[in-house]
Amino acid sequence: MVAAVLTLAPVQTVMLSPADLRVSSYDKSRWKSQPFVINVKKLLKGMALGKDVPGYQIEPRQSKVPLWKETDIRQVRAYVGFALVGEVYLVTNKTEDPLRFHEREFMDFGEGVNAVALEKLDVAPGDYTTLYIVRKAEEK
């Protein structure tokens, strides 16, 4: 017969959390070394292509934005970086008529908006367009 010995040891709790890409010194130096407009364009291009952007963490989102009764606006993704946050929304036309949008309509889409891009400006009934917003990241 085999006897098992059980030894109890003090318990410690270790909390693991993902690294915050916004505080990484690599990201800060890389971001600061390039002109602001280039950083915004790289982020917009990555969001439009649905690709990873170096220095940004992609987070899935599912939040509805009640802006206009004619549309259904839902945030589907966020690109969180050191100094900028990119947000991807789907804007669906809920009416029976075509809708025409312009980027400047979304420049007041919350605080700190630096850039706006729309996949298409004319949206048929029941169709959607993708909206890209780049805003200044919150101070940490």
Summary of the structure (lengths in Angstrom):
residues: 140
radius of gyration: 21.6
end to end distance: 60.4
largest distance: 82.2
contacts: 340
relative contact order: 0.17
helix: 21%
strand: 34%
